[in-house]
Amino acid sequence: DDRTIAYIPFIGGSGPNPLIITRGLIATLLGIPSASGAINAVGLRVPDVTELTHIVGAPELTLTYSGNGTAEHVYAQIVDDQTGL
């Protein structure tokens, strides 16, 4: 699956979800430092769990990249599509 992520200086990634203020005081205080979906994200569908599942160990990611970047780390986050958090 080939995807292209646009490079947008100083606007990439994600940040606090501004809609968190609509969820009440406690959710706002706890949610402001939370991440939200990025406009330049690569979205992956994770299959629904059909039985009790325990996940252990470090996550692994295989990524094929072409470009001029030199970083060797990938920042990943999980965002619930229903809540945006």
Secondary structure in CASP SS format (residue, H / E / C, confidence):
PFRMAT SS
TARGET T0000
AUTHOR 0000-0000-0000
METHOD secondary structure of the structure
MODEL  1
D C 1.00
D C 1.00
R C 1.00
T C 1.00
I C 1.00
A C 1.00
Y C 1.00
I C 1.00
P C 1.00
F C 1.00
I C 1.00
G C 1.00
G C 1.00
S C 1.00
G C 1.00
P C 1.00
N C 1.00
P H 1.00
L H 1.00
I H 1.00
I H 1.00
T H 1.00
R H 1.00
G C 1.00
L H 1.00
I H 1.00
A H 1.00
T H 1.00
L H 1.00
L H 1.00
G H 1.00
I C 1.00
P C 1.00
S C 1.00
A C 1.00
S C 1.00
G C 1.00
A C 1.00
I C 1.00
N C 1.00
A C 1.00
V C 1.00
G C 1.00
L C 1.00
R C 1.00
V C 1.00
P C 1.00
D C 1.00
V C 1.00
T C 1.00
E C 1.00
L C 1.00
T C 1.00
H C 1.00
I C 1.00
V C 1.00
G C 1.00
A C 1.00
P C 1.00
E C 1.00
L C 1.00
T C 1.00
L C 1.00
T C 1.00
Y C 1.00
S C 1.00
G C 1.00
N C 1.00
G C 1.00
T C 1.00
A C 1.00
E C 1.00
H C 1.00
V C 1.00
Y C 1.00
A C 1.00
Q C 1.00
I C 1.00
V C 1.00
D C 1.00
D C 1.00
Q C 1.00
T C 1.00
G C 1.00
L C 1.00
END
